[in-house]
Amino acid sequence: MPICPACKKERDEEAFISTTTKGVRKVVKKCQPCRDTVKAWRERNKERIKAYNAGYKEGAVWDPEKH
């Protein structure tokens, strides 16, 4: 059984399979619970990500205290 590099837990091989919108199954590095955690964080922090990307485009230094 593979170990996830993010959560360091041993997971079943099926947790490392991702299905694309076209139905293609492929092996991924992180387990499904870790990918779900990242997806949820992105949904909760859309404005923060938007501000970070805008600052990156302008060449500004990112200050996490502002957002």
C-alpha positions in Angstrom: 0.0 0.0 0.0 1.4 3.4 -1.0 2.1 6.2 1.5 0.8 9.7 0.8 3.6 12.3 0.9 1.3 15.0 2.3 -0.4 13.2 5.3 2.2 10.4 5.7 -0.6 7.8 6.0 -0.7 4.4 4.3 -3.7 4.4 2.0 -5.3 1.9 -0.4 -4.2 2.2 -4.0 -7.7 3.3 -5.0 -7.2 6.6 -3.0 -4.4 7.5 -5.5 -6.5 7.1 -8.6 -8.1 10.2 -10.2 -10.8 10.2 -12.8 -10.7 13.0 -15.4 -13.8 14.5 -16.9 -13.4 12.3 -19.9 -13.4 9.2 -17.8 -9.7 8.5 -17.9 -8.3 7.1 -14.7 -4.7 8.1 -13.8 -2.4 7.7 -10.8 -1.7 10.8 -8.7 0.8 11.5 -6.0 -1.5 12.6 -3.2 -4.4 10.6 -1.7 -8.0 11.6 -2.2 -8.6 13.0 1.3 -5.5 15.3 0.9 -6.7 16.5 -2.5 -10.2 17.2 -1.0 -8.6 19.2 1.8 -6.7 21.4 -0.7 -9.8 21.8 -2.8 -11.9 22.9 0.2 -9.2 25.4 1.3 -9.1 26.9 -2.2 -12.9 27.3 -2.1 -12.8 29.1 1.3 -9.9 31.4 0.3 -10.8 32.6 -3.2 -10.2 36.2 -2.4 -6.8 35.6 -0.8 -5.7 33.6 -3.9 -7.0 36.3 -6.2 -5.0 39.0 -4.2 -1.9 36.8 -4.3 -2.1 36.3 -8.0 -2.7 40.0 -8.7 0.3 40.9 -6.5 2.5 38.4 -8.3 1.6 39.8 -11.7 2.5 43.3 -10.5 5.8 42.1 -8.9 4.7 43.1 -5.4 5.9 41.2 -2.3 3.2 39.1 -0.8 2.1 40.1 2.7 -0.2 37.4 4.2 -1.1 39.8 7.1 -3.1 42.0 4.7 -5.3 39.2 3.6 
